[in-house]
Amino acid sequence: MTGLSACGIPGNDSSNKFTVGVFPLYVSMPVWVAQEQGIFEQHGLDVDVKTILSGPTLISALNSNSIDVMLNGATIALSARATGQPINLITPTIPSSIYHMIASKQVIDSCPYVNDPYPKPILCAKGKRIGVGSLGTESHIAGITILEEAGLEETDASWVPAGGGEALGSSMQQGQIDIMFAEDTAATYATEVINVGSPLVDLKHDGPFADWFGNGAWALEPQLQQSPEKYQQFADAVGDAIAWIKDPANVAEARAVFKKNAPNISDQTIDGVLASSTNSFGTTATCSSIETITKWLTKTNQIAEGKGPTTCRDIEWKTATFS
């Protein structure tokens, strides 16, 4: 493995081995594709992909040098940086928000604000049960922020930890939640596969998450300085994988890659996500999206005032691209 060992001793920089930590979700497609299609190998890397189920565990794995790169959103990385951990961005992979606010058919049919301009439809959440992955996570805190857009407070709704992916849709189908705050896989499953919900607001274009950094590849600065060529190779491979994903000629192979790495997700959900979310991948993010996240983390007391980056330039490695 590259970089520093747990004792701070330089690793073997001559090795081409690289370990990447990812979530078992669609956001990991660039790494899955780069591995399955031999793109990492073409760029001179022997990559081992580890599935890790939580952001804090990814951070721990990065700090212990169990992985060289983690694929995750900006909030966990910026929160870790605020505590002194030198995490930098190698490359964006999803430069925009992945959030959706989906309401059950019953809520859509009964709420008088559904067709009003943003943020009025959010009032439909008052007194309802809102499903999130787990309590205290980014999706939960982001959901509270959305309620505030319509003048509601956290206590105006009940929050239900319902798991990620298709579990949220299943909870809605079983009548356990009325609204979900979810990423692409969960939203597609609920709205297109089992057809139990519809978008309440368009969070990709309206509200505080419209200019939002969705996902990227991150590493520790000492490792980046130890092996800059390898991280350049990694960034180039991810860029090639994203171009491959966005090529319509590769849809069937992309579906097979998705299914192999996320076997518990239904075929219909995979097809729906590929159709609706492929264009969300990209390697150039807006600098303002990082500033938006910093302000949100500070406002929600997840980091102390002045501890976040003042600009995207504070977190970027030379391989990262911002507009």
Phi and psi in degrees as a GROMACS rama.xvg file:
@    title "Ramachandran Plot"
@    xaxis  label "Phi"
@    yaxis  label "Psi"
@TYPE xy
-82.5002  175.1  THR-2
85.0165  -153.417  GLY-3
-98.0279  145.268  LEU-4
-77.1765  174.323  SER-5
-60.4028  -23.0571  ALA-6
-91.1147  -0.270663  CYS-7
87.1733  12.0749  GLY-8
-91.1743  132.902  ILE-9
-53.5022  139.383  PRO-10
-81.9959  -173.862  GLY-11
-84.2312  97.2426  ASN-12
-72.1082  -14.321  ASP-13
-79.4469  -15.3212  SER-14
-73.5187  145.536  SER-15
-98.5341  10.8909  ASN-16
-77.827  144.665  LYS-17
-146.674  135.597  PHE-18
-118.66  130.413  THR-19
-122.03  131.353  VAL-20
-99.128  129.79  GLY-21
-136.1  161.202  VAL-22
-83.7947  155.245  PHE-23
-83.8351  50.5827  PRO-24
-130.283  168.185  LEU-25
-55.6447  -29.527  TYR-26
-60.1842  -17.2339  VAL-27
-88.7524  2.59252  SER-28
-52.8555  -42.0368  MET-29
-57.7843  -38.4998  PRO-30
-73.4083  -43.2177  VAL-31
-58.2351  -46.4857  TRP-32
-64.5113  -44.8614  VAL-33
-59.8609  -34.3738  ALA-34
-76.3458  -49.6699  GLN-35
-69.4606  -32.4766  GLU-36
-93.1186  5.67004  GLN-37
74.924  16.2633  GLY-38
-71.4207  -39.5105  ILE-39
-58.9611  -44.5523  PHE-40
-61.9753  -39.8955  GLU-41
-60.8681  -28.7275  GLN-42
-95.381  12.437  HIS-43
83.0484  20.512  GLY-44
-116.039  140.861  LEU-45
-106.735  98.6607  ASP-46
-103.718  133.097  VAL-47
-108.561  125.226  ASP-48
-102.975  123.321  VAL-49
-108.36  129.536  LYS-50
-85.4637  123.296  THR-51
-127.809  132.717  ILE-52
-90.6526  -4.2124  LEU-53
-146.499  153.123  SER-54
-60.7596  -48.478  GLY-55
-58.4108  -35.803  PRO-56
-68.624  -35.9605  THR-57
-61.8339  -43.4642  LEU-58
-61.7988  -44.4646  ILE-59
-62.0423  -40.9236  SER-60
-65.9807  -36.6889  ALA-61
-66.0565  -45.0248  LEU-62
-68.5745  -28.3683  ASN-63
-90.1954  1.77069  SER-64
64.5065  24.0055  ASN-65
-74.3089  -24.433  SER-66
-132.939  155.994  ILE-67
-95.2326  -26.9835  ASP-68
-140.854  143.437  VAL-69
-120.202  144.101  MET-70
-103.893  117.435  LEU-71
-165.585  172.354  ASN-72
-74.6291  177.355  GLY-73
-80.187  -25.8679  ALA-74
-63.0415  -43.7522  THR-75
-69.0317  -36.0186  ILE-76
-69.3524  -43.9681  ALA-77
-69.2163  -34.2689  LEU-78
-64.5731  -40.0801  SER-79
-67.3139  -39.8384  ALA-80
-61.5837  -35.1469  ARG-81
-65.3421  -19.1372  ALA-82
-97.9057  8.86027  THR-83
99.4702  5.31493  GLY-84
-85.7554  122.277  GLN-85
-81.0484  70.6773  PRO-86
-94.4627  129.144  ILE-87
-121.035  157.651  ASN-88
-87.7417  127.191  LEU-89
-84.9249  -48.5338  ILE-90
-161.921  140.536  THR-91
-65.2353  151.384  PRO-92
-123.528  -32.5909  THR-93
-131.554  102.863  ILE-94
-82.0385  2.34006  PRO-95
-132.413  172.663  SER-96
-63.7052  147.15  SER-97
-110.96  9.12274  ILE-98
-82.4716  145.929  TYR-99
-138.097  146.155  HIS-100
-117.117  107.088  MET-101
-109.201  131.218  ILE-102
-110.924  148.795  ALA-103
-65.6732  160.9  SER-104
-58.0339  -35.9943  LYS-105
-64.1042  -41.9647  GLN-106
-65.7909  -45.2279  VAL-107
-59.3597  -41.188  ILE-108
-74.7544  -26.1901  ASP-109
-104.74  -15.5659  SER-110
-87.2591  127.241  CYS-111
-74.8307  -9.08909  PRO-112
-99.4485  0.845462  TYR-113
-55.3801  -40.8813  VAL-114
-96.0873  7.62687  ASN-115
-79.264  160.341  ASP-116
-64.3537  155.616  PRO-117
-59.0807  138.331  TYR-118
-102.505  14.9579  PRO-119
-54.7614  -39.831  LYS-120
-59.1182  -21.1835  PRO-121
-63.3773  -23.5715  ILE-122
-60.7233  -19.9973  LEU-123
-63.4637  -16.4619  CYS-124
-81.4503  -10.9031  ALA-125
-62.9172  126.797  LYS-126
78.2805  4.51843  GLY-127
-98.6806  167.752  LYS-128
-97.3552  119.435  ARG-129
-106.627  123.764  ILE-130
-89.3131  133.315  GLY-131
-134.039  167.782  VAL-132
-56.3189  -55.398  GLY-133
-158.101  160.896  SER-134
-74.2885  143.003  LEU-135
84.1485  -2.56763  GLY-136
-88.1389  176.413  THR-137
-56.8415  -42.8236  GLU-138
-64.2838  -36.359  SER-139
-66.2122  -49.709  HIS-140
-67.4657  -36.9567  ILE-141
-64.4893  -37.6284  ALA-142
-62.4068  -39.6837  GLY-143
-62.326  -41.1374  ILE-144
-59.7211  -40.3486  THR-145
-65.8025  -40.7921  ILE-146
-58.2757  -40.3262  LEU-147
-63.1287  -25.2109  GLU-148
-60.4885  -30.0654  GLU-149
-104.266  13.9384  ALA-150
81.9268  12.1946  GLY-151
-94.0401  161.443  LEU-152
-113.399  167.241  GLU-153
-54.3037  -39.3347  GLU-154
-76.0678  -4.31218  THR-155
-77.6092  -6.11722  ASP-156
-137.941  164.698  ALA-157
-101.272  138.707  SER-158
-108.692  126.432  TRP-159
-117.94  116.385  VAL-160
-73.8005  109.464  PRO-161
-119.154  7.09422  ALA-162
86.1897  178.131  GLY-163
-106.516  176.904  GLY-164
58.6208  -136.198  GLY-165
-69.102  -15.0724  GLU-166
-60.299  -36.549  ALA-167
-64.1194  -43.8789  LEU-168
-63.4285  -39.3871  GLY-169
-63.7032  -37.966  SER-170
-64.245  -38.4206  SER-171
-67.6867  -41.0442  MET-172
-62.143  -35.0526  GLN-173
-85.7983  3.93955  GLN-174
76.869  19.3389  GLY-175
-88.1856  -23.4904  GLN-176
-134.81  155.295  ILE-177
-103.297  -28.9071  ASP-178
-140.063  148.684  ILE-179
-128.004  145.84  MET-180
-110.997  108.815  PHE-181
-142.475  165.023  ALA-182
-93.2783  -176.241  GLU-183
-57.4032  -43.9413  ASP-184
-61.8178  -47.6154  THR-185
-64.7591  -41.6759  ALA-186
-64.6773  -42.8857  ALA-187
-63.9118  -43.0963  THR-188
-60.9122  -45.2107  TYR-189
-69.8405  -38.2919  ALA-190
-92.6827  -29.3949  THR-191
-112.135  -29.371  GLU-192
-93.0108  -57.9391  VAL-193
-98.4657  -7.52681  ILE-194
53.1223  50.5846  ASN-195
-107.843  -4.52084  VAL-196
-148.889  169.448  GLY-197
-141.254  155.272  SER-198
-60.0239  132.174  PRO-199
-87.9891  -42.7616  LEU-200
-138.294  160.362  VAL-201
-98.4217  92.5095  ASP-202
-74.8046  -10.8335  LEU-203
-79.4984  -15.1489  LYS-204
-128.361  -17.5586  HIS-205
-124.237  145.272  ASP-206
89.9952  -171.735  GLY-207
-69.1712  -14.9712  PRO-208
-104.148  9.38446  PHE-209
-66.076  -37.8026  ALA-210
-109.687  89.6284  ASP-211
-142.743  137.387  TRP-212
-81.4329  118.768  PHE-213
-80.6927  -53.9678  GLY-214
-160.785  154.521  ASN-215
-163.789  176.553  GLY-216
-103.3  131.04  ALA-217
-127.863  151.717  TRP-218
-151.782  164.94  ALA-219
-79.8313  140.18  LEU-220
-57.7365  -41.3292  GLU-221
-58.6354  -36.9269  PRO-222
-69.4169  -39.614  GLN-223
-61.9709  -42.3841  LEU-224
-70.0497  -30.6858  GLN-225
-70.6019  -37.7575  GLN-226
-136.208  59.5418  SER-227
-61.5063  -33.9576  PRO-228
-65.7731  -39.0262  GLU-229
-66.6666  -39.8624  LYS-230
-69.5338  -30.8841  TYR-231
-64.953  -43.1888  GLN-232
-60.4316  -41.5757  GLN-233
-63.1937  -47.5206  PHE-234
-60.9525  -41.1308  ALA-235
-64.2317  -40.23  ASP-236
-65.0172  -42.6184  ALA-237
-62.7771  -41.5412  VAL-238
-60.6099  -42.0517  GLY-239
-65.5991  -37.4904  ASP-240
-65.1211  -40.2762  ALA-241
-65.2184  -41.3982  ILE-242
-60.9715  -38.9068  ALA-243
-64.3726  -44.4189  TRP-244
-59.4335  -38.8615  ILE-245
-82.0126  -5.13595  LYS-246
-81.0288  116.449  ASP-247
-55.8246  -24.8288  PRO-248
-67.5881  -15.5934  ALA-249
-103.406  12.6388  ASN-250
-57.9791  -47.0881  VAL-251
-63.1673  -43.1186  ALA-252
-68.6058  -36.388  GLU-253
-62.7841  -39.6116  ALA-254
-61.2026  -42.1803  ARG-255
-65.6352  -39.2244  ALA-256
-63.7864  -45.6732  VAL-257
-59.1261  -48.7813  PHE-258
-64.2034  -40.063  LYS-259
-63.1617  -39.1761  LYS-260
-92.6343  -13.7268  ASN-261
-135.263  65.1012  ALA-262
-65.2688  -17.247  PRO-263
-85.3079  -5.96769  ASN-264
-88.486  136.149  ILE-265
-67.0803  154.506  SER-266
-59.8774  -39.5023  ASP-267
-65.0006  -39.0924  GLN-268
-66.2034  -42.8256  THR-269
-58.3453  -46.1163  ILE-270
-62.256  -41.666  ASP-271
-66.636  -42.5978  GLY-272
-66.1293  -41.8522  VAL-273
-61.1318  -37.8146  LEU-274
-71.6708  -35.6487  ALA-275
-99.0636  -21.3139  SER-276
-120.459  -2.1061  SER-277
-56.5921  -40.8686  THR-278
-73.2453  -4.40871  ASN-279
-74.3031  -17.7688  SER-280
-75.5595  144.277  PHE-281
-177.511  163.534  GLY-282
-113.388  8.54206  THR-283
-124.099  121.78  THR-284
-110.944  164.597  ALA-285
-83.8767  141.042  THR-286
-63.8727  -33.9597  CYS-287
-64.7976  -24.8986  SER-288
-66.6627  -34.4389  SER-289
-69.9733  -39.7992  ILE-290
-63.574  -38.1014  GLU-291
-60.918  -45.3208  THR-292
-66.0758  -40.7527  ILE-293
-59.4454  -45.788  THR-294
-63.2261  -40.0818  LYS-295
-67.5744  -43.1744  TRP-296
-61.8523  -37.9698  LEU-297
-70.6969  -44.5564  THR-298
-61.6207  -36.4333  LYS-299
-92.5749  12.5089  THR-300
61.0661  29.7744  ASN-301
-87.6225  -24.0383  GLN-302
-135.842  155.109  ILE-303
-75.3705  152.909  ALA-304
-54.1544  130.899  GLU-305
83.354  -0.766785  GLY-306
-92.0811  -13.7613  LYS-307
-90.1314  167.47  GLY-308
-67.1185  141.25  PRO-309
-83.4155  -18.5439  THR-310
-152.694  162.54  THR-311
-61.6843  -25.2506  CYS-312
-64.384  -21.8752  ARG-313
-71.0851  -21.7211  ASP-314
-114.136  -11.8347  ILE-315
-79.4901  139.03  GLU-316
-88.1757  167.139  TRP-317
-62.3228  -16.6899  LYS-318
-85.9976  -13.1878  THR-319
-81.6953  148.187  ALA-320
-124.936  127.135  THR-321
-126.272  150.937  PHE-322
